[in-house]
Amino acid sequence: MKKLIFVVLAVFLVLNAGAQTKEIRVLLANHPYGDLIKSAIPEFEQAIGIKVNLEQYQESQLSTKLATEFATGSSTIDVFMTRPLQEAKMSYKNGWYQPLTTYNFSDFQKMPCK
């Protein structure tokens, strides 16, 4: 499971290759999945060299924060946790999700993790 979480965080790097990012902003829910991702952050930071600025909220607070930041166009969020049954339709209709089908993952290197 930790490998999967590591790869999820690393997808941001694939999508922004060449951006020379030194920090990313990650928003998670206070949820078991969020806790799993949170536990993998130190290993990710050490292996990749990118600082993760983590914010965790109750699920309803996270939904409000995401909708507010995305709707105003002022968001600096790089990675976020979303609830598919609650927010997916709204996020999709508003263009807040980016499809991964346009990216070439053939040169994606396996991330070093334990």
N, C-alpha and C positions, 0 to 999 in steps of 0.2 A: 504494500500500500504506500509505503514511503517513497518508493521509486516513482509511482504514478504522481504523487503530489509534487515531487521534484520536477518532473517533466511538465506538469501544469504550470508551475512558476516559470520554467524555462521557455515556454511557448512565447511569452512576451519578448524574450530575446530574439527568437526566430522572426517574429513579426516586425521587429524594429532593428534588424541587423544593420550595423554601421552607424547607429544613432549615438554610440559611445555613451550610453546611459550609465550613470554612476549610482543613481537611486531610483527606486520605483515606489509608487504609492499603492498599497494593497488594502482593500476594504473587505472585511469578512464579517459574517454573522457569528454571534455567540451560539455556536452549534457544534456538535461533535465533528462534523467535517471541517469547520473552521479551525477547531482545535488541532486536528491532524495537520492541516496546512501550517498553522502557527508553529507546531513542533518541528517542522522540516525547515523553517526559515534559517536558523543558524547554519545548518549544513549547506544550504543554498548560497548564503552570503559568503561563506568561506570558499566554496568551490568555484563560484562564478565571479566573486568580487564586486557584487552590486549590493548596496544597502537597501533593505526593505523597510519602508516606513509603514508600519502596520496600524490600522485602525479597526477596532471591533465594536460592533453595535448589536443591540437586540434586533431581531429580524425585522420588526415593523419600523424601527428607527433607520435601519440600513436601507430599506425600501424607500423611505422618504428622502434620505440623503442622496441616494442614487438618482431618483427622479428629479430632485431639485437641481443637482449639479448638471445632469445631462440636459435637462430642459433649458437651462440658462446658457448652455454652451460654454460654461466657465470651468468645466471639470479638469482636474489634473490627475484623475484616477487612471492608473495603468492596468490594474488587475482587480476584479471584484467578484464576489460570490453572489449568485443570484438564485432565486427560487423559481424553477421552471413553471410550476403550476400557478404561482401567484403573479409573476412579473414577465414571463416570456413573451406573451402576446403584445403587451404594451412596449416592451423593449424592442421587439422585432419591428413593429409598426412605426416606431419613432426612429429607427435606424441606429439604435444604440448597440446592437450586436454587429459584429463584423464577421462575415463568413470566412472560413479558413480554406475554402475550395480554390481560391485564387493564388494560394501560396504553394511554392515548390518545397516539399519537405524531403526530397531525395538526398539532399546533402546534410540533413539534420544529423548531427553527431550524437551518439548516445551520451547522456549526461553521466558523469562519474558520481555514483552514490552507492551507499552500502545496502 
